[in-house]
Amino acid sequence: MAYQLQSIDVFVRETPPNRMNFSIGKSEPTGEKAATAKRRPRAILLVRVSIRSHDGKTATGLSGDRPSFGWLDKRQDIDPGEKLTMLLDLVEEARTIYLENGKSFESAFSLWSVASEIVAQFGRDNNYEDLMASYGSAIFERAVIDACCRIEGRSFFEMVHENRLGITPETVHPELEGFNLPLILPQKPNTKFYIRHTVGLSDPIDASEWPEESRVNDGEPETLKEYADRDGLRYFKIKISGEPDHDLQRLEKIWHEVLVHINSPVVTLDGNEAYTDIAKFAAFVKRFEQEVTGLFQHTRFIEQPFTRALTHDPETAATVAEISQRKPLEIDEADGATMAFKDAFAIGYSGTSHKNCKGVFKSLLNFGLCVHFATVSNRDAFLSGEDLSNMSIIPLHQDFVTLSVLGIDHCERNGHHYAYGMSHLFEVEKQALLKQNPDLYEERDGDVFLRIKNGKVETASLQTIGFGSGTEPDWSTMPTLAIWREDNKV
């Protein structure tokens, strides 16, 4: 079916302050967490597109993401304010690119194939990180997918399995010639997910680290132990700082004070590019195995320990292979370009993160690469579900729906520790969620929260026509990106 992209609007939803501070990645030389900046900006970008099919049908498609410029671009020589401006400039440029190339397109995949490469080239020509360029494309890619689903009257799962999105893996990765994604993907959508609870560098482990004068006292848990006890958590994602002595001491406390009391805990570590010395990290992993053996045995993989440049350095292959004998390594921030996972696997990495903000089609293609790598090599290859910044309505729902197709059953989720429920939504939106998604949300203490029971959430209500975006935002309450930028001098 042929389509025409008629319009693209970008809006900004402002969000309230965090209830708790959050810090990731590299710490001070002492191992103490670096001074924690508030997550900036306190906003979510929301996209609305309109498309028309060749037979006259029209549909609206939605998407959204937090503009996490500090994660997308960690270069120290660029001011944070400049990074935000760069990101918003890129989003506006990507909007123009999608409009120009969407005047006539055969499928959502064909439009993405052309537009994402033009956005990537714009990024390379204008001093952008590959990761930021992939973000700029992906936020429009998802809105187009949603609109195509609606015109076809099908869910995202159905669109993928009936190949109505036009995915041709071999046009991107020639080694996937002959791969039939609908046949190798899970044959029914997964709708139950273990929540992998993020443990930030500044998160208190138990009451001994969180005196009464520091408490928020809003009725929600504030320490890792309180969350584990209330929500029945089994899956955890622990941030490491790049300072081995400090990290090992903290990991030991997390293990002995919290996780040892949980039946079959599952753990991942996340370095957020904290290590610039690969030998230092190799020594850390060896000590981790020797000194915190219990936690080590329950750790599945270690995510993005090195900087992006170091990750893709072929000269690190021997050491990466040595480390991987102890624990598999996964890329995340280094997964900027479409070919990034393929290049990293050749060096010795086993996995890459799925994040909608990096691209839905990219993750589907990476799934195909995982199957291919497992066939032609003697190594495991995997995708994991990450992204702390997914917020309701649109970003969170769409990411769950993508995970349901990829067969991933546990995921880092939307930072429920750092925000108070759905306090960023308007009341009419909250009530719509409770009505349309009673399996995913619950009401308590005057707000709406994820319904986490025995460490899990259920999402069957998201398997409807469209790409998970059953409840539309209240557009009338939000400024356009252009107005928001003018008002905030960004």
Secondary structure, 3 states (H helix, E strand, C coil): CCEEEEEEEEEEEECCCCCCCCCCCCCCCCCCCCCCCCCCCCEEEEEEEEEEECCCCEEEEEEEECCCHHHHCCCCCCCHHHHHHHHHHHHHHHHHHHHHHCCCECCHHHHHHHHHHHHHHHHHHCCCCHHHHHHHHHHHHHHHHHHHHHHHCCEHHHHHHCCCCCCCHHHCCHHHCCCCHHHHCCCCCCCEEEEEEEECCCCCCCHHHCCHHHCCCCCCCCCHHHHHHHHCCCEEEEECCCCHHHHHHHHHHHHHHCHHHCCCCEEEEECCCCECCHHHHHHHHHHHHHHCHHHHHCEEEEECCECHHHHCCHHHHHHHHHHHCCCCEEECCCCCCCCHHHHHHHHCCCEEEECHHHCHHHHHHHHHHHHHHHHHCCCCCEEEECCCCCCCCHHHHHHHHHHHHHCCCEEECCCCCCCCCCCCCCHHHHHHHHHHCCCCEEEECCEEEECCECCEEECHHHCCCECCCCCCCCHHHCCEHHHHHHHHCC
